[in-house]
Every structure is written in structure tokens, then in C-alpha cells.
């Protein structure tokens, strides 16, 4: 089976994003959603967040760059389990507002995480 690197969805009325069936095993450990570097969101499998991102955020306590990254990624961060029956994850309204997302979204793989953005 080919690797899925891109998908489009419409959020439902409860702000839930449905993860494609082919990707659900990738998010079995849970989902972490943070603000991105620009007006989009980052969506991480929980194990990627724990094993890689957290480690990078633990840099030198006096390093301003590391401090800025901590603020960027921790402000508004949510962690949740995926609804295993239908593969959905609920997105918080403040994150959707940050990224300018209403209903239609595009999600693109960026290495080990995903970039979620408004599909205008």
C-alpha cells in the first residue's frame, strides 16, 4: 500500500478531524496538536512528541531560542486520544482560530508529523 502523505477533510460541527483509516495506527499512541511556526497547526503522533519533540525542548535553560520554541509549541497545546471507532480527534477552538481554520482543512505529512491548515 502506498504511503499517505496528504489528505483533505471537513471538520464536523463538534470540531472533530477524521484521520484516514490508513493513518490510524500511526496515531494509536495518541495525538498532540500545537501551533505551527506560521498560521497552521502541527499534528504529532504522541510517541513522536514524547520521543523527539520533548527532547528538543529540554535544551539549555538560558538559550532564548529554546525558550521561544517552548512558548510556541506549548501555548495552547492539546493532547488527546483518537476516537478509535471512527478515527476522530477534537480540535480546540483557540487552535482553529490561530490557524484561520473554519471547516475545510488540508493535512500534509512533514517528516514524522503533519501540518494542518485551512483549505481555502
MARLOLO-897984 format. One record per atom (N, C-alpha, C): residue number from 1; atom name; z, y, x. Coordinates in Angstrom, 3 decimals. Layout:
BEGIN
num=NUM atomo=CA c3=Z c2=Y c1=X
...
This chain:
BEGIN
num=1 atomo=N c3=0.000 c2=-1.183 c1=0.846
num=1 atomo=CA c3=0.000 c2=0.000 c1=0.000
num=1 atomo=C c3=0.000 c2=1.244 c1=0.890
num=2 atomo=N c3=-0.771 c2=2.240 c1=0.510
num=2 atomo=CA c3=-0.852 c2=3.489 c1=1.265
num=2 atomo=C c3=0.442 c2=4.289 c1=1.100
num=3 atomo=N c3=0.790 c2=5.026 c1=2.142
num=3 atomo=CA c3=1.988 c2=5.872 c1=2.098
num=3 atomo=C c3=1.726 c2=7.088 c1=1.220
num=4 atomo=N c3=2.672 c2=7.420 c1=0.367
num=4 atomo=CA c3=2.568 c2=8.598 c1=-0.492
num=4 atomo=C c3=3.097 c2=9.799 c1=0.294
num=5 atomo=N c3=2.262 c2=10.805 c1=0.482
num=5 atomo=CA c3=2.648 c2=11.993 c1=1.237
num=5 atomo=C c3=2.654 c2=13.261 c1=0.386
num=6 atomo=N c3=2.253 c2=13.152 c1=-0.866
num=6 atomo=CA c3=2.126 c2=14.330 c1=-1.715
num=6 atomo=C c3=2.177 c2=13.883 c1=-3.169
num=7 atomo=N c3=2.891 c2=14.641 c1=-3.994
num=7 atomo=CA c3=2.831 c2=14.393 c1=-5.434
num=7 atomo=C c3=3.116 c2=15.686 c1=-6.184
num=8 atomo=N c3=2.659 c2=15.730 c1=-7.425
num=8 atomo=CA c3=2.894 c2=16.861 c1=-8.315
num=8 atomo=C c3=3.618 c2=16.351 c1=-9.551
num=9 atomo=N c3=4.502 c2=17.177 c1=-10.079
num=9 atomo=CA c3=5.263 c2=16.822 c1=-11.264
num=9 atomo=C c3=5.550 c2=18.084 c1=-12.077
num=10 atomo=N c3=6.027 c2=17.852 c1=-13.290
num=10 atomo=CA c3=6.600 c2=18.917 c1=-14.109
num=10 atomo=C c3=8.053 c2=18.548 c1=-14.320
num=11 atomo=N c3=8.950 c2=19.505 c1=-14.084
num=11 atomo=CA c3=10.359 c2=19.265 c1=-14.349
num=11 atomo=C c3=10.562 c2=19.164 c1=-15.850
num=12 atomo=N c3=11.493 c2=18.319 c1=-16.278
num=12 atomo=CA c3=11.773 c2=18.242 c1=-17.705
num=12 atomo=C c3=12.712 c2=19.378 c1=-18.104
num=13 atomo=N c3=13.092 c2=19.429 c1=-19.362
num=13 atomo=CA c3=13.915 c2=20.531 c1=-19.868
num=13 atomo=C c3=15.321 c2=20.554 c1=-19.288
num=14 atomo=N c3=15.731 c2=19.454 c1=-18.650
num=14 atomo=CA c3=17.051 c2=19.400 c1=-18.013
num=14 atomo=C c3=16.957 c2=19.597 c1=-16.500
num=15 atomo=N c3=15.825 c2=20.144 c1=-16.036
num=15 atomo=CA c3=15.593 c2=20.444 c1=-14.616
num=15 atomo=C c3=15.545 c2=19.180 c1=-13.755
num=16 atomo=N c3=15.062 c2=18.087 c1=-14.296
num=16 atomo=CA c3=15.012 c2=16.834 c1=-13.545
num=16 atomo=C c3=13.624 c2=16.607 c1=-12.968
num=17 atomo=N c3=13.619 c2=16.213 c1=-11.698
num=17 atomo=CA c3=12.401 c2=15.851 c1=-10.983
num=17 atomo=C c3=12.311 c2=14.330 c1=-10.965
num=18 atomo=N c3=11.186 c2=13.798 c1=-11.392
num=18 atomo=CA c3=10.974 c2=12.352 c1=-11.353
num=18 atomo=C c3=10.299 c2=11.983 c1=-10.040
num=19 atomo=N c3=10.977 c2=11.132 c1=-9.276
num=19 atomo=CA c3=10.453 c2=10.649 c1=-7.994
num=19 atomo=C c3=9.459 c2=9.519 c1=-8.289
num=20 atomo=N c3=8.273 c2=9.539 c1=-7.658
num=20 atomo=CA c3=7.318 c2=8.453 c1=-7.894
num=20 atomo=C c3=7.927 c2=7.083 c1=-7.555
num=21 atomo=N c3=7.516 c2=6.096 c1=-8.308
num=21 atomo=CA c3=8.025 c2=4.736 c1=-8.134
num=21 atomo=C c3=7.910 c2=4.276 c1=-6.679
num=22 atomo=N c3=6.808 c2=4.617 c1=-6.021
num=22 atomo=CA c3=6.558 c2=4.173 c1=-4.642
num=22 atomo=C c3=7.554 c2=4.757 c1=-3.646
num=23 atomo=N c3=8.251 c2=5.823 c1=-4.025
num=23 atomo=CA c3=9.162 c2=6.511 c1=-3.102
num=23 atomo=C c3=10.639 c2=6.266 c1=-3.403
num=24 atomo=N c3=10.939 c2=5.610 c1=-4.469
num=24 atomo=CA c3=12.342 c2=5.494 c1=-4.897
num=24 atomo=C c3=13.226 c2=4.769 c1=-3.892
num=25 atomo=N c3=12.712 c2=3.782 c1=-3.213
num=25 atomo=CA c3=13.513 c2=3.075 c1=-2.200
num=25 atomo=C c3=13.911 c2=4.028 c1=-1.080
num=26 atomo=N c3=13.069 c2=4.992 c1=-0.761
num=26 atomo=CA c3=13.349 c2=5.982 c1=0.291
num=26 atomo=C c3=14.578 c2=6.819 c1=-0.054
num=27 atomo=N c3=14.830 c2=7.023 c1=-1.356
num=27 atomo=CA c3=15.946 c2=7.849 c1=-1.809
num=27 atomo=C c3=17.105 c2=7.023 c1=-2.367
num=28 atomo=N c3=17.124 c2=5.733 c1=-2.086
num=28 atomo=CA c3=18.179 c2=4.855 c1=-2.608
num=28 atomo=C c3=19.571 c2=5.261 c1=-2.127
num=29 atomo=N c3=19.660 c2=5.877 c1=-0.947
num=29 atomo=CA c3=20.962 c2=6.308 c1=-0.403
num=29 atomo=C c3=21.467 c2=7.581 c1=-1.067
num=30 atomo=N c3=20.628 c2=8.235 c1=-1.859
num=30 atomo=CA c3=20.966 c2=9.495 c1=-2.488
num=30 atomo=C c3=19.972 c2=10.569 c1=-2.081
num=31 atomo=N c3=20.165 c2=11.756 c1=-2.644
num=31 atomo=CA c3=19.251 c2=12.872 c1=-2.432
num=31 atomo=C c3=20.054 c2=14.111 c1=-2.051
num=32 atomo=N c3=19.575 c2=14.845 c1=-1.055
num=32 atomo=CA c3=20.157 c2=16.136 c1=-0.673
num=32 atomo=C c3=19.054 c2=17.179 c1=-0.837
num=33 atomo=N c3=19.358 c2=18.259 c1=-1.568
num=33 atomo=CA c3=18.397 c2=19.341 c1=-1.774
num=33 atomo=C c3=19.009 c2=20.623 c1=-1.230
num=34 atomo=N c3=18.239 c2=21.326 c1=-0.393
num=34 atomo=CA c3=18.696 c2=22.575 c1=0.209
num=34 atomo=C c3=17.599 c2=23.634 c1=0.084
num=35 atomo=N c3=17.978 c2=24.860 c1=0.395
num=35 atomo=CA c3=16.979 c2=25.915 c1=0.528
num=35 atomo=C c3=16.113 c2=25.595 c1=1.742
num=36 atomo=N c3=14.853 c2=25.977 c1=1.670
num=36 atomo=CA c3=13.960 c2=25.818 c1=2.806
num=36 atomo=C c3=13.981 c2=27.063 c1=3.678
num=37 atomo=N c3=13.119 c2=27.087 c1=4.670
num=37 atomo=CA c3=13.034 c2=28.242 c1=5.556
num=37 atomo=C c3=12.390 c2=29.441 c1=4.869
num=38 atomo=N c3=11.550 c2=29.164 c1=3.873
num=38 atomo=CA c3=10.929 c2=30.224 c1=3.088
num=38 atomo=C c3=11.210 c2=29.936 c1=1.619
num=39 atomo=N c3=10.382 c2=30.373 c1=0.724
num=39 atomo=CA c3=10.624 c2=30.219 c1=-0.717
num=39 atomo=C c3=10.188 c2=28.840 c1=-1.214
num=40 atomo=N c3=10.840 c2=27.822 c1=-0.714
num=40 atomo=CA c3=10.642 c2=26.446 c1=-1.146
num=40 atomo=C c3=11.941 c2=25.709 c1=-0.871
num=41 atomo=N c3=12.024 c2=24.467 c1=-1.319
num=41 atomo=CA c3=13.222 c2=23.659 c1=-1.119
num=41 atomo=C c3=12.917 c2=22.499 c1=-0.193
num=42 atomo=N c3=13.953 c2=22.016 c1=0.481
num=42 atomo=CA c3=13.866 c2=20.786 c1=1.265
num=42 atomo=C c3=14.553 c2=19.691 c1=0.469
num=43 atomo=N c3=13.927 c2=18.529 c1=0.398
num=43 atomo=CA c3=14.492 c2=17.363 c1=-0.281
num=43 atomo=C c3=14.597 c2=16.245 c1=0.753
num=44 atomo=N c3=15.841 c2=15.852 c1=1.036
num=44 atomo=CA c3=16.106 c2=14.836 c1=2.059
num=44 atomo=C c3=16.654 c2=13.562 c1=1.433
num=45 atomo=N c3=16.212 c2=12.396 c1=1.899
num=45 atomo=CA c3=16.983 c2=11.195 c1=1.587
num=45 atomo=C c3=18.373 c2=11.376 c1=2.222
num=46 atomo=N c3=19.415 c2=10.966 c1=1.533
num=46 atomo=CA c3=20.790 c2=11.182 c1=2.012
num=46 atomo=C c3=20.994 c2=10.635 c1=3.417
num=47 atomo=N c3=20.436 c2=9.482 c1=3.726
num=47 atomo=CA c3=20.624 c2=8.901 c1=5.062
num=47 atomo=C c3=19.971 c2=9.754 c1=6.141
num=48 atomo=N c3=18.878 c2=10.417 c1=5.839
num=48 atomo=CA c3=18.238 c2=11.322 c1=6.820
num=48 atomo=C c3=19.124 c2=12.540 c1=7.033
num=49 atomo=N c3=19.665 c2=13.103 c1=5.951
num=49 atomo=CA c3=20.578 c2=14.234 c1=6.073
num=49 atomo=C c3=21.774 c2=13.864 c1=6.946
num=50 atomo=N c3=22.414 c2=12.746 c1=6.629
num=50 atomo=CA c3=23.621 c2=12.326 c1=7.351
num=50 atomo=C c3=23.338 c2=12.006 c1=8.817
num=51 atomo=N c3=22.265 c2=11.279 c1=9.075
num=51 atomo=CA c3=21.987 c2=10.788 c1=10.431
num=51 atomo=C c3=21.323 c2=11.813 c1=11.330
num=52 atomo=N c3=20.546 c2=12.715 c1=10.760
num=52 atomo=CA c3=19.776 c2=13.626 c1=11.604
num=52 atomo=C c3=20.116 c2=15.098 c1=11.410
num=53 atomo=N c3=20.115 c2=15.567 c1=10.174
num=53 atomo=CA c3=20.337 c2=16.998 c1=9.955
num=53 atomo=C c3=21.774 c2=17.375 c1=10.303
num=54 atomo=N c3=22.739 c2=16.632 c1=9.788
num=54 atomo=CA c3=24.145 c2=16.946 c1=10.085
num=54 atomo=C c3=24.396 c2=16.999 c1=11.590
num=55 atomo=N c3=23.802 c2=16.085 c1=12.320
num=55 atomo=CA c3=23.983 c2=16.057 c1=13.775
num=55 atomo=C c3=23.452 c2=17.331 c1=14.429
num=56 atomo=N c3=22.310 c2=17.816 c1=13.937
num=56 atomo=CA c3=21.711 c2=19.035 c1=14.500
num=56 atomo=C c3=22.515 c2=20.282 c1=14.146
num=57 atomo=N c3=23.224 c2=20.247 c1=13.009
num=57 atomo=CA c3=24.017 c2=21.398 c1=12.575
num=57 atomo=C c3=25.380 c2=21.475 c1=13.259
num=58 atomo=N c3=25.720 c2=20.483 c1=14.061
num=58 atomo=CA c3=27.018 c2=20.458 c1=14.738
num=58 atomo=C c3=26.943 c2=21.037 c1=16.147
num=59 atomo=N c3=25.936 c2=21.814 c1=16.448
num=59 atomo=CA c3=25.772 c2=22.369 c1=17.791
num=59 atomo=C c3=26.923 c2=23.254 c1=18.226
num=60 atomo=N c3=26.723 c2=23.980 c1=19.285
num=60 atomo=CA c3=27.716 c2=24.880 c1=19.879
num=60 atomo=C c3=28.267 c2=25.841 c1=18.821
num=61 atomo=N c3=29.578 c2=25.900 c1=18.723
num=61 atomo=CA c3=30.246 c2=26.721 c1=17.712
num=61 atomo=C c3=29.923 c2=28.215 c1=17.861
num=62 atomo=N c3=29.551 c2=28.648 c1=19.043
num=62 atomo=CA c3=29.245 c2=30.065 c1=19.277
num=62 atomo=C c3=27.743 c2=30.353 c1=19.328
num=63 atomo=N c3=26.942 c2=29.378 c1=19.009
num=63 atomo=CA c3=25.490 c2=29.558 c1=19.016
num=63 atomo=C c3=25.061 c2=30.168 c1=17.680
num=64 atomo=N c3=24.601 c2=31.406 c1=17.707
num=64 atomo=CA c3=24.232 c2=32.123 c1=16.481
num=64 atomo=C c3=23.083 c2=31.440 c1=15.738
num=65 atomo=N c3=22.168 c2=30.846 c1=16.472
num=65 atomo=CA c3=21.049 c2=30.133 c1=15.843
num=65 atomo=C c3=21.557 c2=28.953 c1=15.018
num=66 atomo=N c3=22.500 c2=28.215 c1=15.564
num=66 atomo=CA c3=23.090 c2=27.080 c1=14.840
num=66 atomo=C c3=23.860 c2=27.594 c1=13.618
num=67 atomo=N c3=24.579 c2=28.705 c1=13.783
num=67 atomo=CA c3=25.312 c2=29.289 c1=12.655
num=67 atomo=C c3=24.345 c2=29.683 c1=11.534
num=68 atomo=N c3=23.226 c2=30.298 c1=11.894
num=68 atomo=CA c3=22.229 c2=30.693 c1=10.900
num=68 atomo=C c3=21.644 c2=29.481 c1=10.176
num=69 atomo=N c3=21.402 c2=28.406 c1=10.905
num=69 atomo=CA c3=20.886 c2=27.187 c1=10.281
num=69 atomo=C c3=21.906 c2=26.593 c1=9.313
num=70 atomo=N c3=23.177 c2=26.628 c1=9.681
num=70 atomo=CA c3=24.223 c2=26.127 c1=8.796
num=70 atomo=C c3=24.252 c2=26.918 c1=7.494
num=71 atomo=N c3=24.177 c2=28.238 c1=7.600
num=71 atomo=CA c3=24.169 c2=29.075 c1=6.401
num=71 atomo=C c3=22.929 c2=28.752 c1=5.566
num=72 atomo=N c3=21.776 c2=28.676 c1=6.204
num=72 atomo=CA c3=20.526 c2=28.409 c1=5.492
num=72 atomo=C c3=20.584 c2=27.093 c1=4.713
num=73 atomo=N c3=21.030 c2=26.040 c1=5.363
num=73 atomo=CA c3=20.970 c2=24.722 c1=4.739
num=73 atomo=C c3=22.177 c2=24.368 c1=3.882
num=74 atomo=N c3=23.312 c2=24.979 c1=4.115
num=74 atomo=CA c3=24.498 c2=24.631 c1=3.337
num=74 atomo=C c3=24.684 c2=25.501 c1=2.092
num=75 atomo=N c3=24.114 c2=26.716 c1=2.107
num=75 atomo=CA c3=24.258 c2=27.599 c1=0.951
num=75 atomo=C c3=23.484 c2=27.014 c1=-0.232
num=76 atomo=N c3=24.206 c2=26.585 c1=-1.235
num=76 atomo=CA c3=23.575 c2=26.037 c1=-2.433
num=76 atomo=C c3=23.162 c2=24.584 c1=-2.330
num=77 atomo=N c3=23.480 c2=23.921 c1=-1.226
num=77 atomo=CA c3=23.100 c2=22.518 c1=-1.024
num=77 atomo=C c3=23.691 c2=21.646 c1=-2.128
num=78 atomo=N c3=22.891 c2=20.722 c1=-2.623
num=78 atomo=CA c3=23.403 c2=19.750 c1=-3.581
num=78 atomo=C c3=23.146 c2=18.345 c1=-3.058
num=79 atomo=N c3=24.060 c2=17.457 c1=-3.356
num=79 atomo=CA c3=23.908 c2=16.035 c1=-3.063
num=79 atomo=C c3=24.072 c2=15.292 c1=-4.372
num=80 atomo=N c3=23.196 c2=14.349 c1=-4.629
num=80 atomo=CA c3=23.321 c2=13.575 c1=-5.861
num=80 atomo=C c3=22.671 c2=12.212 c1=-5.689
num=81 atomo=N c3=22.982 c2=11.359 c1=-6.622
num=81 atomo=CA c3=22.314 c2=10.068 c1=-6.684
num=81 atomo=C c3=21.098 c2=10.216 c1=-7.573
num=82 atomo=N c3=20.097 c2=9.427 c1=-7.274
num=82 atomo=CA c3=18.915 c2=9.395 c1=-8.114
num=82 atomo=C c3=19.212 c2=8.497 c1=-9.314
num=83 atomo=N c3=18.771 c2=8.905 c1=-10.475
num=83 atomo=CA c3=18.856 c2=8.080 c1=-11.668
num=83 atomo=C c3=17.985 c2=6.844 c1=-11.411
num=84 atomo=N c3=18.623 c2=5.705 c1=-11.194
num=84 atomo=CA c3=17.866 c2=4.522 c1=-10.779
num=84 atomo=C c3=16.965 c2=3.959 c1=-11.872
num=85 atomo=N c3=17.281 c2=4.224 c1=-13.114
num=85 atomo=CA c3=16.461 c2=3.700 c1=-14.208
num=85 atomo=C c3=15.102 c2=4.392 c1=-14.277
num=86 atomo=N c3=15.099 c2=5.720 c1=-14.162
num=86 atomo=CA c3=13.840 c2=6.470 c1=-14.276
num=86 atomo=C c3=13.489 c2=7.255 c1=-13.015
num=87 atomo=N c3=14.307 c2=7.141 c1=-11.968
num=87 atomo=CA c3=13.991 c2=7.788 c1=-10.702
num=87 atomo=C c3=14.043 c2=9.300 c1=-10.743
num=88 atomo=N c3=15.018 c2=9.853 c1=-11.467
num=88 atomo=CA c3=15.097 c2=11.303 c1=-11.600
num=88 atomo=C c3=16.275 c2=11.870 c1=-10.822
num=89 atomo=N c3=16.096 c2=13.111 c1=-10.378
num=89 atomo=CA c3=17.180 c2=13.862 c1=-9.740
num=89 atomo=C c3=17.209 c2=15.245 c1=-10.392
num=90 atomo=N c3=18.424 c2=15.708 c1=-10.714
num=90 atomo=CA c3=18.578 c2=17.021 c1=-11.351
num=90 atomo=C c3=18.667 c2=18.103 c1=-10.283
num=91 atomo=N c3=17.895 c2=19.164 c1=-10.460
num=91 atomo=CA c3=17.882 c2=20.293 c1=-9.539
num=91 atomo=C c3=18.686 c2=21.442 c1=-10.147
num=92 atomo=N c3=19.511 c2=22.069 c1=-9.344
num=92 atomo=CA c3=20.333 c2=23.189 c1=-9.822
num=92 atomo=C c3=19.461 c2=24.427 c1=-10.037
num=93 atomo=N c3=19.800 c2=25.201 c1=-11.070
num=93 atomo=CA c3=19.013 c2=26.381 c1=-11.415
num=93 atomo=C c3=18.949 c2=27.391 c1=-10.270
num=94 atomo=N c3=20.044 c2=27.581 c1=-9.538
num=94 atomo=CA c3=20.033 c2=28.573 c1=-8.455
num=94 atomo=C c3=19.035 c2=28.195 c1=-7.364
num=95 atomo=N c3=18.824 c2=26.906 c1=-7.122
num=95 atomo=CA c3=17.825 c2=26.488 c1=-6.140
num=95 atomo=C c3=16.412 c2=26.713 c1=-6.668
num=96 atomo=N c3=16.206 c2=26.434 c1=-7.934
num=96 atomo=CA c3=14.895 c2=26.688 c1=-8.539
num=96 atomo=C c3=14.570 c2=28.177 c1=-8.505
num=97 atomo=N c3=15.557 c2=29.013 c1=-8.787
num=97 atomo=CA c3=15.363 c2=30.465 c1=-8.728
num=97 atomo=C c3=14.991 c2=30.905 c1=-7.316
num=98 atomo=N c3=15.690 c2=30.373 c1=-6.316
num=98 atomo=CA c3=15.411 c2=30.715 c1=-4.917
num=98 atomo=C c3=13.948 c2=30.431 c1=-4.568
num=99 atomo=N c3=13.450 c2=29.280 c1=-5.028
num=99 atomo=CA c3=12.100 c2=28.854 c1=-4.669
num=99 atomo=C c3=11.037 c2=29.349 c1=-5.652
num=100 atomo=N c3=11.445 c2=30.074 c1=-6.693
num=100 atomo=CA c3=10.483 c2=30.568 c1=-7.670
num=100 atomo=C c3=9.850 c2=29.456 c1=-8.487
num=101 atomo=N c3=10.610 c2=28.383 c1=-8.715
num=101 atomo=CA c3=10.093 c2=27.227 c1=-9.444
num=101 atomo=C c3=10.466 c2=27.345 c1=-10.917
num=102 atomo=N c3=9.455 c2=27.138 c1=-11.762
num=102 atomo=CA c3=9.706 c2=27.099 c1=-13.201
num=102 atomo=C c3=9.640 c2=25.645 c1=-13.660
num=103 atomo=N c3=8.471 c2=25.112 c1=-13.853
num=103 atomo=CA c3=8.318 c2=23.720 c1=-14.313
num=103 atomo=C c3=7.437 c2=22.899 c1=-13.369
num=104 atomo=N c3=6.274 c2=23.428 c1=-13.043
num=104 atomo=CA c3=5.304 c2=22.673 c1=-12.246
num=104 atomo=C c3=5.644 c2=22.764 c1=-10.764
num=105 atomo=N c3=5.696 c2=21.597 c1=-10.104
num=105 atomo=CA c3=6.039 c2=21.555 c1=-8.685
num=105 atomo=C c3=5.065 c2=20.664 c1=-7.914
num=106 atomo=N c3=4.953 c2=20.970 c1=-6.633
num=106 atomo=CA c3=4.266 c2=20.119 c1=-5.669
num=106 atomo=C c3=5.287 c2=19.716 c1=-4.632
num=107 atomo=N c3=5.186 c2=18.494 c1=-4.179
num=107 atomo=CA c3=6.112 c2=17.978 c1=-3.182
num=107 atomo=C c3=5.289 c2=17.338 c1=-2.066
num=108 atomo=N c3=5.524 c2=17.784 c1=-0.820
num=108 atomo=CA c3=4.748 c2=17.327 c1=0.320
num=108 atomo=C c3=5.695 c2=16.771 c1=1.378
num=109 atomo=N c3=5.340 c2=15.599 c1=1.912
num=109 atomo=CA c3=6.131 c2=14.997 c1=2.989
num=109 atomo=C c3=5.994 c2=15.839 c1=4.258
num=110 atomo=N c3=7.133 c2=16.117 c1=4.886
num=110 atomo=CA c3=7.162 c2=16.839 c1=6.152
num=110 atomo=C c3=7.992 c2=15.974 c1=7.106
num=111 atomo=N c3=7.363 c2=14.976 c1=7.691
num=111 atomo=CA c3=8.103 c2=14.049 c1=8.540
num=111 atomo=C c3=9.018 c2=13.172 c1=7.700
num=112 atomo=N c3=10.326 c2=13.325 c1=7.900
num=112 atomo=CA c3=11.304 c2=12.474 c1=7.214
num=112 atomo=C c3=11.900 c2=13.119 c1=5.973
num=113 atomo=N c3=11.438 c2=14.307 c1=5.622
num=113 atomo=CA c3=11.926 c2=14.960 c1=4.406
num=113 atomo=C c3=10.733 c2=15.498 c1=3.627
num=114 atomo=N c3=11.018 c2=16.155 c1=2.516
num=114 atomo=CA c3=9.972 c2=16.658 c1=1.613
num=114 atomo=C c3=10.145 c2=18.152 c1=1.370
num=115 atomo=N c3=9.038 c2=18.839 c1=1.219
num=115 atomo=CA c3=9.037 c2=20.250 c1=0.850
num=115 atomo=C c3=8.628 c2=20.348 c1=-0.613
num=116 atomo=N c3=9.503 c2=20.935 c1=-1.416
num=116 atomo=CA c3=9.277 c2=21.087 c1=-2.859
num=116 atomo=C c3=9.024 c2=22.556 c1=-3.152
num=117 atomo=N c3=7.880 c2=22.838 c1=-3.795
num=117 atomo=CA c3=7.517 c2=24.238 c1=-4.037
num=117 atomo=C c3=6.887 c2=24.396 c1=-5.410
num=118 atomo=N c3=6.875 c2=25.624 c1=-5.879
num=118 atomo=CA c3=6.242 c2=25.928 c1=-7.151
num=118 atomo=C c3=4.757 c2=25.604 c1=-7.049
num=119 atomo=N c3=4.227 c2=25.021 c1=-8.092
num=119 atomo=CA c3=2.815 c2=24.687 c1=-8.153
num=119 atomo=C c3=2.149 c2=25.725 c1=-9.030
num=120 atomo=N c3=1.731 c2=26.806 c1=-8.406
num=120 atomo=CA c3=1.144 c2=27.921 c1=-9.164
num=120 atomo=C c3=-0.354 c2=27.804 c1=-9.249
